[in-house]
Amino acid sequence: MYTPLEHSKKIEDLAMDILKHYKRQYYCVGTVYKICDYMIENSSAREKKEQNNSLLYVKNVINYIQLKYSEPIKIDNIAMALGLNRSYLTRLFKEATGYSLQEYLLTYRMKMAVKLLADESISVNQVAANVGYNDTFTFSKAFKRHFGKSPSDYRKA
């Protein structure tokens, strides 16, 4: 949304320039474009662009997690990969998704664990390793906290 009160002098000067040179059609068209550009630069469209950039960062975080969930992931590494400050990234992600980065990572790992547990030829130890846990006990605790039952019990059900 454009609020002309803040920038009215610049637009008024450009409009006066059109009136002075009204016989020069192409000059006037160019000046109208200058007015439009000026209004766009100073409008909320710019804010929307910043929001779109924020969403792009969030999408990149999600892609990063989906690619690297089986590896040890540190928020600092994600922030560094995106060239952002850690606290800014965590705030941005939480505002956009409702999840903290850690919550999202855990949820994604558990979702992938459920898929792997469906294949009974894969041991719980292998599932744990495949979703980024070096320790099966830690994986089992996290899984039970998330789903209310152990990975073995979940598989049986």
MOZIHU-V490841 format. One record per residue. N is the residue number from 1. OMEGA is omega in degrees with one decimal (* if undefined). Layout:
n: {N & N}
omega: {OMEGA & OMEGA}
This chain:
n: {1 & 2 & 3 & 4 & 5 & 6 & 7 & 8 & 9 & 10 & 11 & 12 & 13 & 14 & 15 & 16 & 17 & 18 & 19 & 20 & 21 & 22 & 23 & 24 & 25 & 26 & 27 & 28 & 29 & 30 & 31 & 32 & 33 & 34 & 35 & 36 & 37 & 38 & 39 & 40 & 41 & 42 & 43 & 44 & 45 & 46 & 47 & 48 & 49 & 50 & 51 & 52 & 53 & 54 & 55 & 56 & 57 & 58 & 59 & 60 & 61 & 62 & 63 & 64 & 65 & 66 & 67 & 68 & 69 & 70 & 71 & 72 & 73 & 74 & 75 & 76 & 77 & 78 & 79 & 80 & 81 & 82 & 83 & 84 & 85 & 86 & 87 & 88 & 89 & 90 & 91 & 92 & 93 & 94 & 95 & 96 & 97 & 98 & 99 & 100 & 101 & 102 & 103 & 104 & 105 & 106 & 107 & 108 & 109 & 110 & 111 & 112 & 113 & 114 & 115 & 116 & 117 & 118 & 119 & 120 & 121 & 122 & 123 & 124 & 125 & 126 & 127 & 128 & 129 & 130 & 131 & 132 & 133 & 134 & 135 & 136 & 137 & 138 & 139 & 140 & 141 & 142 & 143 & 144 & 145 & 146 & 147 & 148 & 149 & 150 & 151 & 152 & 153 & 154 & 155 & 156 & 157}
omega: {-178.1 & 176.6 & -172.5 & -175.1 & -177.7 & -170.3 & -173.2 & -177.1 & -179.1 & 180.0 & 177.9 & 178.6 & 179.3 & 178.1 & 177.5 & 177.8 & 177.0 & -179.7 & 179.8 & -174.6 & -173.8 & -179.7 & -179.9 & -171.8 & -175.9 & 175.8 & -179.1 & 178.0 & 177.7 & 179.4 & 175.8 & 176.1 & 177.3 & 178.8 & -179.5 & 178.2 & -179.4 & 179.9 & 179.1 & -179.7 & -175.7 & -177.7 & 178.1 & 174.3 & 176.9 & 177.1 & 178.6 & 177.8 & 177.7 & 176.7 & 178.0 & 176.1 & 178.4 & 178.6 & 176.8 & 176.6 & -179.7 & 177.1 & 178.9 & 176.3 & 179.9 & 177.3 & 179.1 & -179.7 & -179.3 & 177.7 & -169.7 & -175.7 & -178.4 & 179.3 & 173.0 & -177.5 & 174.4 & -179.8 & 177.6 & 179.6 & 177.9 & -179.3 & -179.8 & 179.2 & -180.0 & -179.9 & -178.2 & 172.5 & -177.0 & -176.7 & 176.8 & -179.9 & -178.7 & 178.0 & -179.7 & -178.4 & 180.0 & 179.2 & -175.5 & -172.3 & -174.5 & 178.7 & 166.4 & 177.9 & 179.9 & 178.9 & -179.7 & 179.2 & 179.1 & -179.4 & 179.9 & 178.4 & 179.8 & 176.5 & 179.1 & 178.2 & 178.6 & 178.0 & -179.3 & 179.6 & 177.8 & 177.3 & -174.6 & 177.7 & 178.8 & -179.5 & 177.5 & 176.8 & 179.0 & 177.8 & -179.9 & -179.3 & -177.7 & 179.2 & 170.3 & 177.9 & 177.0 & -175.9 & -178.5 & 180.0 & 178.5 & 176.9 & -178.2 & 177.1 & 179.9 & -179.8 & -179.4 & 177.3 & -176.4 & -173.5 & 178.8 & 175.8 & -178.1 & 178.0 & 179.2 & 178.5 & 178.3 & 179.9 & 180.0 & -178.7 & *}
